[in-house]
Amino acid sequence: MNKFGDLIRNTREEKEMLLRHIAAELDVDTALVSKIERGEKTAKREHVLALAQLFKINPEELIALWLADQVAHLVESEPQAEKAIRIALKNIIGE
């Protein structure tokens, strides 16, 4: 499950940009960008915002997708993941 990385890769390919172009914009190496696209590494928040600007993607939507991937990765192997997420959501929205 790597919706964020998939979106970044697909957008980069649609815009015909190479990994090295993205890496230069983020001031990181190409290997890191590749690992982010494959879901092997998590992007930093500052990189997510830079990617949103570079690709002209709504930053709030991209941050939400990035956070969702992190949450999913954290609980994916837990049998009570769905219940935990419901409880967390109630805590966040104040119910």
Contacts in CASP RR format, 6 or more apart in sequence:
PFRMAT RR
TARGET T0000
AUTHOR 0000-0000-0000
METHOD contacts of the structure
MODEL  1
MNKFGDLIRNTREEKEMLLRHIAAELDVDTALVSKIERGEKTAKREHVLA
LAQLFKINPEELIALWLADQVAHLVESEPQAEKAIRIALKNIIGE
1 69 0 8 1.000
1 72 0 8 1.000
1 73 0 8 1.000
1 76 0 8 1.000
2 38 0 8 1.000
2 39 0 8 1.000
2 69 0 8 1.000
3 65 0 8 1.000
3 68 0 8 1.000
3 69 0 8 1.000
4 36 0 8 1.000
4 39 0 8 1.000
4 43 0 8 1.000
4 48 0 8 1.000
4 62 0 8 1.000
4 65 0 8 1.000
4 66 0 8 1.000
4 68 0 8 1.000
4 69 0 8 1.000
5 36 0 8 1.000
5 37 0 8 1.000
5 38 0 8 1.000
5 39 0 8 1.000
5 69 0 8 1.000
6 37 0 8 1.000
7 57 0 8 1.000
7 62 0 8 1.000
7 65 0 8 1.000
8 22 0 8 1.000
8 36 0 8 1.000
8 37 0 8 1.000
8 51 0 8 1.000
8 55 0 8 1.000
9 37 0 8 1.000
11 55 0 8 1.000
11 57 0 8 1.000
12 19 0 8 1.000
12 22 0 8 1.000
12 37 0 8 1.000
12 55 0 8 1.000
15 55 0 8 1.000
19 30 0 8 1.000
19 33 0 8 1.000
19 34 0 8 1.000
20 30 0 8 1.000
22 30 0 8 1.000
22 33 0 8 1.000
22 51 0 8 1.000
22 54 0 8 1.000
23 29 0 8 1.000
23 30 0 8 1.000
23 32 0 8 1.000
23 33 0 8 1.000
25 50 0 8 1.000
25 54 0 8 1.000
26 32 0 8 1.000
26 33 0 8 1.000
26 47 0 8 1.000
26 50 0 8 1.000
26 51 0 8 1.000
28 47 0 8 1.000
32 41 0 8 1.000
35 41 0 8 1.000
36 42 0 8 1.000
36 43 0 8 1.000
36 47 0 8 1.000
39 69 0 8 1.000
42 66 0 8 1.000
42 69 0 8 1.000
42 70 0 8 1.000
43 51 0 8 1.000
43 66 0 8 1.000
45 63 0 8 1.000
45 66 0 8 1.000
48 59 0 8 1.000
48 62 0 8 1.000
48 63 0 8 1.000
48 66 0 8 1.000
49 59 0 8 1.000
49 62 0 8 1.000
49 63 0 8 1.000
51 57 0 8 1.000
51 62 0 8 1.000
52 58 0 8 1.000
52 59 0 8 1.000
52 62 0 8 1.000
52 63 0 8 1.000
53 59 0 8 1.000
71 85 0 8 1.000
75 81 0 8 1.000
75 84 0 8 1.000
75 85 0 8 1.000
78 84 0 8 1.000
END
